[in-house]
Structures are given as structure tokens and as C-alpha cells.
Amino acid sequence: MKFKVLSEIESVGIVPLVVLEDAKKAAPLAQALCDGGIPIAEVTFRTAAAAEAIRIMAEKCPNMLVGSGTVHNVDQAWATLDNGGKFVITPGFNPKVVDWCLKHELAICPGTVTPSDLEQALDFGLEVVKFFPAAAYGGTKTLKALAGPYASIKFVPTGGVNLDNLSEYLSLKNVAAVGGSFVP
């Protein structure tokens, strides 16, 4: 299942980052994203409403790919799975979270920046990772440089990706999708 989820993320190409203070806003947002042709949402654990928002979105739009972001620990990964989430995205590479997600067949896209992070990802058998913060670490130039030694890895850049540069990111062969809060 986890590989199917990651290929669905790649087919959509955009992962909207969602921060909700009020879980009641989750249902209309899920419907709007689905109606707009973007049936995916990364609900961040930046607020107390995250787990409930994941549950509501998953129930409102069962065909929507709902997952979590800004996941720092196994408890948040568990809350994602327990509330119907299909994937976890972390800002950094947390081996405990990665291991837990793999054992529970929950798609995981850990944050990476350095070749050392990418080596860890390879050790875990991962093929898709987050590149964060993309702009601060060289953006498309860095991704082009990483394409040679890490040809088997696809990236989901976030952090500095916006409407002005997302097509440049998406034109790279090693970019699976882009993420951010730029979706209107």
C-alpha cells in the first residue's frame, strides 16, 4: 500500500500543506481540494486539531489521500494511522518514525537535506523523500547535483516552493511532487 500512496502523490504532483486551528474547517477544505482536482492534503501537526482534521477529511472524501506533516514522533505517526491517514511527512530524518511507519505499512516521506540523510533513506529502502527547506539549501541546483549519485531517489521539495518556481521544480526528473502552502 505504501508504494501505491507514493505513486499517487507523484501522479498529483502537488501536496498542499494544511494547517487547521479548527477541525470543523476540514470537511469543506477536503471537498474543495477534491473538487479542484487536488485530492491530497498534508495536515500538519502544528495545531491540536491535526488528528481530528485528518479523520474528518478521510471520512468526507474517502478517495482523497490524506496524511500528516510536521511529524516529530511515533505518537503523531500513530495518530495519523489511527485517524485514517495514508502517509506521514517529517521535517527531518527521524529513524524511529521511519522504522515505525515501515513496520505499520504507512507511507513515509522523511525530511532530508544532506547526502548523509539520503544514505539513511537508502538503508531503510526508501525511494521518495522530502527535501526541506528546499530554497535555503540551493533549491533546484542542489536537486540537480543530487540526481547523479542518488538517481534512485525522488524528492518532494518544500520550503520556498511557490507559484513562481514550482514548474522549475516539477521539470526535474528526480522530483516526484512539490509541497507547500501555496495552493489558493
C-alpha positions as protocol buffer text, in pm:
chain_id: "A"
residue {
  index: 1
  type: MET
  ca { x: 0 y: 0 z: 0 }
}
residue {
  index: 2
  type: LYS
  ca { x: 277 y: 246 z: 89 }
}
residue {
  index: 3
  type: PHE
  ca { x: 419 y: 232 z: -264 }
}
residue {
  index: 4
  type: LYS
  ca { x: 74 y: 291 z: -414 }
}
residue {
  index: 5
  type: VAL
  ca { x: 34 y: 601 z: -196 }
}
residue {
  index: 6
  type: LEU
  ca { x: 369 y: 742 z: -305 }
}
residue {
  index: 7
  type: SER
  ca { x: 289 y: 682 z: -671 }
}
residue {
  index: 8
  type: GLU
  ca { x: -47 y: 858 z: -622 }
}
residue {
  index: 9
  type: ILE
  ca { x: 137 y: 1155 z: -470 }
}
residue {
  index: 10
  type: GLU
  ca { x: 363 y: 1161 z: -775 }
}
residue {
  index: 11
  type: SER
  ca { x: 66 y: 1145 z: -1014 }
}
residue {
  index: 12
  type: VAL
  ca { x: -96 y: 1450 z: -849 }
}
residue {
  index: 13
  type: GLY
  ca { x: 237 y: 1637 z: -836 }
}
residue {
  index: 14
  type: ILE
  ca { x: 133 y: 1881 z: -564 }
}
residue {
  index: 15
  type: VAL
  ca { x: 99 y: 1820 z: -189 }
}
residue {
  index: 16
  type: PRO
  ca { x: -93 y: 2105 z: -26 }
}
residue {
  index: 17
  type: LEU
  ca { x: 29 y: 2178 z: 324 }
}
residue {
  index: 18
  type: VAL
  ca { x: -270 y: 2230 z: 553 }
}
residue {
  index: 19
  type: VAL
  ca { x: -262 y: 2400 z: 894 }
}
residue {
  index: 20
  type: LEU
  ca { x: -601 y: 2398 z: 1065 }
}
residue {
  index: 21
  type: GLU
  ca { x: -671 y: 2557 z: 1402 }
}
residue {
  index: 22
  type: ASP
  ca { x: -1033 y: 2440 z: 1380 }
}
residue {
  index: 23
  type: ALA
  ca { x: -1108 y: 2084 z: 1266 }
}
residue {
  index: 24
  type: LYS
  ca { x: -1456 y: 2196 z: 1156 }
}
residue {
  index: 25
  type: LYS
  ca { x: -1291 y: 2356 z: 853 }
}
residue {
  index: 26
  type: ALA
  ca { x: -1150 y: 2019 z: 743 }
}
residue {
  index: 27
  type: ALA
  ca { x: -1460 y: 1889 z: 560 }
}
residue {
  index: 28
  type: PRO
  ca { x: -1517 y: 2192 z: 335 }
}
residue {
  index: 29
  type: LEU
  ca { x: -1144 y: 2215 z: 263 }
}
residue {
  index: 30
  type: ALA
  ca { x: -1128 y: 1846 z: 169 }
}
residue {
  index: 31
  type: GLN
  ca { x: -1426 y: 1889 z: -62 }
}
residue {
  index: 32
  type: ALA
  ca { x: -1274 y: 2199 z: -224 }
}
residue {
  index: 33
  type: LEU
  ca { x: -940 y: 2026 z: -284 }
}
residue {
  index: 34
  type: CYS
  ca { x: -1112 y: 1722 z: -437 }
}
residue {
  index: 35
  type: ASP
  ca { x: -1343 y: 1938 z: -649 }
}
residue {
  index: 36
  type: GLY
  ca { x: -1039 y: 2137 z: -764 }
}
residue {
  index: 37
  type: GLY
  ca { x: -856 y: 1826 z: -885 }
}
residue {
  index: 38
  type: ILE
  ca { x: -606 y: 1807 z: -599 }
}
residue {
  index: 39
  type: PRO
  ca { x: -730 y: 1510 z: -394 }
}
residue {
  index: 40
  type: ILE
  ca { x: -445 y: 1522 z: -144 }
}
residue {
  index: 41
  type: ALA
  ca { x: -363 y: 1704 z: 181 }
}
residue {
  index: 42
  type: GLU
  ca { x: -71 y: 1707 z: 424 }
}
residue {
  index: 43
  type: VAL
  ca { x: -233 y: 1805 z: 754 }
}
residue {
  index: 44
  type: THR
  ca { x: 40 y: 1937 z: 979 }
}
residue {
  index: 45
  type: PHE
  ca { x: 78 y: 1857 z: 1347 }
}
residue {
  index: 46
  type: ARG
  ca { x: 136 y: 2227 z: 1416 }
}
residue {
  index: 47
  type: THR
  ca { x: -202 y: 2251 z: 1591 }
}
residue {
  index: 48
  type: ALA
  ca { x: -404 y: 2042 z: 1833 }
}
residue {
  index: 49
  type: ALA
  ca { x: -672 y: 1996 z: 1563 }
}
residue {
  index: 50
  type: ALA
  ca { x: -449 y: 1789 z: 1332 }
}
residue {
  index: 51
  type: ALA
  ca { x: -558 y: 1436 z: 1421 }
}
residue {
  index: 52
  type: GLU
  ca { x: -928 y: 1522 z: 1415 }
}
residue {
  index: 53
  type: ALA
  ca { x: -884 y: 1712 z: 1086 }
}
residue {
  index: 54
  type: ILE
  ca { x: -720 y: 1404 z: 931 }
}
residue {
  index: 55
  type: ARG
  ca { x: -1014 y: 1189 z: 1045 }
}
residue {
  index: 56
  type: ILE
  ca { x: -1275 y: 1433 z: 911 }
}
residue {
  index: 57
  type: MET
  ca { x: -1101 y: 1474 z: 574 }
}
residue {
  index: 58
  type: ALA
  ca { x: -1058 y: 1097 z: 534 }
}
residue {
  index: 59
  type: GLU
  ca { x: -1427 y: 1041 z: 613 }
}
residue {
  index: 60
  type: LYS
  ca { x: -1557 y: 1331 z: 400 }
}
residue {
  index: 61
  type: CYS
  ca { x: -1358 y: 1234 z: 90 }
}
residue {
  index: 62
  type: PRO
  ca { x: -1272 y: 862 z: 107 }
}
residue {
  index: 63
  type: ASN
  ca { x: -1086 y: 878 z: -226 }
}
residue {
  index: 64
  type: MET
  ca { x: -870 y: 1164 z: -102 }
}
residue {
  index: 65
  type: LEU
  ca { x: -511 y: 1098 z: 0 }
}
residue {
  index: 66
  type: VAL
  ca { x: -491 y: 1245 z: 350 }
}
residue {
  index: 67
  type: GLY
  ca { x: -173 y: 1231 z: 553 }
}
residue {
  index: 68
  type: SER
  ca { x: 18 y: 1422 z: 814 }
}
residue {
  index: 69
  type: GLY
  ca { x: 310 y: 1658 z: 814 }
}
residue {
  index: 70
  type: THR
  ca { x: 542 y: 1814 z: 1069 }
}
residue {
  index: 71
  type: VAL
  ca { x: 554 y: 1473 z: 1239 }
}
residue {
  index: 72
  type: HIS
  ca { x: 824 y: 1460 z: 1506 }
}
residue {
  index: 73
  type: ASN
  ca { x: 744 y: 1139 z: 1692 }
}
residue {
  index: 74
  type: VAL
  ca { x: 583 y: 797 z: 1678 }
}
residue {
  index: 75
  type: ASP
  ca { x: 274 y: 915 z: 1868 }
}
residue {
  index: 76
  type: GLN
  ca { x: 193 y: 1157 z: 1586 }
}
residue {
  index: 77
  type: ALA
  ca { x: 251 y: 883 z: 1326 }
}
residue {
  index: 78
  type: TRP
  ca { x: 18 y: 655 z: 1524 }
}
residue {
  index: 79
  type: ALA
  ca { x: -246 y: 932 z: 1540 }
}
residue {
  index: 80
  type: THR
  ca { x: -219 y: 965 z: 1162 }
}
residue {
  index: 81
  type: LEU
  ca { x: -282 y: 595 z: 1104 }
}
residue {
  index: 82
  type: ASP
  ca { x: -550 y: 574 z: 1373 }
}
residue {
  index: 83
  type: ASN
  ca { x: -746 y: 860 z: 1210 }
}
residue {
  index: 84
  type: GLY
  ca { x: -737 y: 723 z: 856 }
}
residue {
  index: 85
  type: GLY
  ca { x: -423 y: 897 z: 729 }
}
residue {
  index: 86
  type: LYS
  ca { x: -233 y: 727 z: 448 }
}
residue {
  index: 87
  type: PHE
  ca { x: 109 y: 891 z: 474 }
}
residue {
  index: 88
  type: VAL
  ca { x: 349 y: 1071 z: 707 }
}
residue {
  index: 89
  type: ILE
  ca { x: 586 y: 1353 z: 613 }
}
residue {
  index: 90
  type: THR
  ca { x: 855 y: 1462 z: 858 }
}
residue {
  index: 91
  type: PRO
  ca { x: 1066 y: 1780 z: 852 }
}
residue {
  index: 92
  type: GLY
  ca { x: 1385 y: 1585 z: 929 }
}
residue {
  index: 93
  type: PHE
  ca { x: 1505 y: 1226 z: 921 }
}
residue {
  index: 94
  type: ASN
  ca { x: 1382 y: 1056 z: 1239 }
}
residue {
  index: 95
  type: PRO
  ca { x: 1482 y: 686 z: 1226 }
}
residue {
  index: 96
  type: LYS
  ca { x: 1228 y: 590 z: 1495 }
}
residue {
  index: 97
  type: VAL
  ca { x: 939 y: 740 z: 1299 }
}
residue {
  index: 98
  type: VAL
  ca { x: 1063 y: 591 z: 970 }
}
residue {
  index: 99
  type: ASP
  ca { x: 1100 y: 245 z: 1125 }
}
residue {
  index: 100
  type: TRP
  ca { x: 756 y: 263 z: 1288 }
}
residue {
  index: 101
  type: CYS
  ca { x: 587 y: 371 z: 965 }
}
residue {
  index: 102
  type: LEU
  ca { x: 753 y: 94 z: 765 }
}
residue {
  index: 103
  type: LYS
  ca { x: 653 y: -169 z: 1024 }
}
residue {
  index: 104
  type: HIS
  ca { x: 293 y: -45 z: 1010 }
}
residue {
  index: 105
  type: GLU
  ca { x: 288 y: -14 z: 629 }
}
residue {
  index: 106
  type: LEU
  ca { x: 225 y: 359 z: 646 }
}
residue {
  index: 107
  type: ALA
  ca { x: 387 y: 555 z: 363 }
}
residue {
  index: 108
  type: ILE
  ca { x: 670 y: 772 z: 496 }
}
residue {
  index: 109
  type: CYS
  ca { x: 841 y: 1068 z: 332 }
}
residue {
  index: 110
  type: PRO
  ca { x: 1113 y: 1183 z: 573 }
}
residue {
  index: 111
  type: GLY
  ca { x: 1282 y: 1519 z: 551 }
}
residue {
  index: 112
  type: THR
  ca { x: 1634 y: 1518 z: 407 }
}
residue {
  index: 113
  type: VAL
  ca { x: 1892 y: 1777 z: 316 }
}
residue {
  index: 114
  type: THR
  ca { x: 2234 y: 1611 z: 308 }
}
residue {
  index: 115
  type: PRO
  ca { x: 2389 y: 1306 z: 142 }
}
residue {
  index: 116
  type: SER
  ca { x: 2410 y: 1154 z: 492 }
}
residue {
  index: 117
  type: ASP
  ca { x: 2031 y: 1184 z: 523 }
}
residue {
  index: 118
  type: LEU
  ca { x: 1994 y: 1022 z: 181 }
}
residue {
  index: 119
  type: GLU
  ca { x: 2224 y: 735 z: 281 }
}
residue {
  index: 120
  type: GLN
  ca { x: 1994 y: 669 z: 579 }
}
residue {
  index: 121
  type: ALA
  ca { x: 1694 y: 674 z: 346 }
}
residue {
  index: 122
  type: LEU
  ca { x: 1862 y: 418 z: 121 }
}
residue {
  index: 123
  type: ASP
  ca { x: 1942 y: 199 z: 424 }
}
residue {
  index: 124
  type: PHE
  ca { x: 1569 y: 195 z: 505 }
}
residue {
  index: 125
  type: GLY
  ca { x: 1481 y: 114 z: 142 }
}
residue {
  index: 126
  type: LEU
  ca { x: 1307 y: 446 z: 80 }
}
residue {
  index: 127
  type: GLU
  ca { x: 1260 y: 579 z: -271 }
}
residue {
  index: 128
  type: VAL
  ca { x: 1082 y: 910 z: -202 }
}
residue {
  index: 129
  type: VAL
  ca { x: 1198 y: 1172 z: 50 }
}
residue {
  index: 130
  type: LYS
  ca { x: 1115 y: 1529 z: 136 }
}
residue {
  index: 131
  type: PHE
  ca { x: 1378 y: 1794 z: 54 }
}
residue {
  index: 132
  type: PHE
  ca { x: 1340 y: 2063 z: 321 }
}
residue {
  index: 133
  type: PRO
  ca { x: 1396 y: 2353 z: 338 }
}
residue {
  index: 134
  type: ALA
  ca { x: 1448 y: 2343 z: -36 }
}
residue {
  index: 135
  type: ALA
  ca { x: 1519 y: 2709 z: -114 }
}
residue {
  index: 136
  type: ALA
  ca { x: 1755 y: 2754 z: 181 }
}
residue {
  index: 137
  type: TYR
  ca { x: 1962 y: 2456 z: 64 }
}
residue {
  index: 138
  type: GLY
  ca { x: 2003 y: 2551 z: -300 }
}
residue {
  index: 139
  type: GLY
  ca { x: 1668 y: 2450 z: -449 }
}
residue {
  index: 140
  type: THR
  ca { x: 1678 y: 2308 z: -799 }
}
residue {
  index: 141
  type: LYS
  ca { x: 2057 y: 2343 z: -824 }
}
residue {
  index: 142
  type: THR
  ca { x: 2104 y: 2109 z: -529 }
}
residue {
  index: 143
  type: LEU
  ca { x: 1845 y: 1864 z: -659 }
}
residue {
  index: 144
  type: LYS
  ca { x: 2023 y: 1853 z: -996 }
}
residue {
  index: 145
  type: ALA
  ca { x: 2353 y: 1783 z: -818 }
}
residue {
  index: 146
  type: LEU
  ca { x: 2196 y: 1503 z: -613 }
}
residue {
  index: 147
  type: ALA
  ca { x: 2045 y: 1337 z: -923 }
}
residue {
  index: 148
  type: GLY
  ca { x: 2372 y: 1169 z: -1020 }
}
residue {
  index: 149
  type: PRO
  ca { x: 2478 y: 993 z: -700 }
}
residue {
  index: 150
  type: TYR
  ca { x: 2118 y: 940 z: -584 }
}
residue {
  index: 151
  type: ALA
  ca { x: 1945 y: 852 z: -910 }
}
residue {
  index: 152
  type: SER
  ca { x: 1713 y: 603 z: -737 }
}
residue {
  index: 153
  type: ILE
  ca { x: 1564 y: 865 z: -504 }
}
residue {
  index: 154
  type: LYS
  ca { x: 1277 y: 1101 z: -585 }
}
residue {
  index: 155
  type: PHE
  ca { x: 1222 y: 1421 z: -390 }
}
residue {
  index: 156
  type: VAL
  ca { x: 927 y: 1623 z: -264 }
}
residue {
  index: 157
  type: PRO
  ca { x: 1077 y: 1970 z: -218 }
}
residue {
  index: 158
  type: THR
  ca { x: 910 y: 2207 z: 28 }
}
residue {
  index: 159
  type: GLY
  ca { x: 1014 y: 2532 z: 188 }
}
residue {
  index: 160
  type: GLY
  ca { x: 1045 y: 2814 z: -60 }
}
residue {
  index: 161
  type: VAL
  ca { x: 846 y: 2641 z: -334 }
}
residue {
  index: 162
  type: ASN
  ca { x: 583 y: 2881 z: -468 }
}
residue {
  index: 163
  type: LEU
  ca { x: 368 y: 2951 z: -773 }
}
residue {
  index: 164
  type: ASP
  ca { x: 659 y: 3129 z: -944 }
}
residue {
  index: 165
  type: ASN
  ca { x: 907 y: 2840 z: -922 }
}
residue {
  index: 166
  type: LEU
  ca { x: 706 y: 2520 z: -886 }
}
residue {
  index: 167
  type: SER
  ca { x: 721 y: 2441 z: -1259 }
}
residue {
  index: 168
  type: GLU
  ca { x: 1102 y: 2459 z: -1244 }
}
residue {
  index: 169
  type: TYR
  ca { x: 1099 y: 2202 z: -962 }
}
residue {
  index: 170
  type: LEU
  ca { x: 845 y: 1980 z: -1136 }
}
residue {
  index: 171
  type: SER
  ca { x: 1055 y: 1978 z: -1455 }
}
residue {
  index: 172
  type: LEU
  ca { x: 1330 y: 1784 z: -1275 }
}
residue {
  index: 173
  type: LYS
  ca { x: 1326 y: 1407 z: -1328 }
}
residue {
  index: 174
  type: ASN
  ca { x: 1409 y: 1342 z: -963 }
}
residue {
  index: 175
  type: VAL
  ca { x: 1115 y: 1544 z: -828 }
}
residue {
  index: 176
  type: ALA
  ca { x: 805 y: 1337 z: -751 }
}
residue {
  index: 177
  type: ALA
  ca { x: 591 y: 1629 z: -636 }
}
residue {
  index: 178
  type: VAL
  ca { x: 619 y: 1968 z: -469 }
}
residue {
  index: 179
  type: GLY
  ca { x: 470 y: 2063 z: -136 }
}
residue {
  index: 180
  type: GLY
  ca { x: 374 y: 2387 z: 27 }
}
residue {
  index: 181
  type: SER
  ca { x: 106 y: 2625 z: 142 }
}
residue {
  index: 182
  type: PHE
  ca { x: 84 y: 2796 z: -197 }
}
residue {
  index: 183
  type: VAL
  ca { x: -239 y: 2627 z: -306 }
}
residue {
  index: 184
  type: PRO
  ca { x: -501 y: 2905 z: -304 }
}
